[in-house]
């Protein structure tokens, strides 16, 4: 058996109820997420249930895209997201392994690819 330890999040941002600053779906702290590094990200709801796991070569633009485009798996569920955790993982192979592992181990609700538990 292989033991995989999920990295501790480098950044966690929380949705604010009535943000006064510029925001995207209530999130004002996107600036805390690195723009240049790769890694994995996880979206959670208010009950701390894992909704979606993704990976990216450049984290901030990829995460923002989930809140802006019309083809994202999350397009109908954006309002459910209340917390985003980001782990910087530079190695693309490691990103792939972590993403697949987290999706299946924690049964991410809206991931449709890489799912082995259904």
Helices and strands as residue ranges (DSSP letters): E 11-14, G 30-32, E 39-44, E 50-56, H 59-68, G 78-80, E 83-88, H 92-105
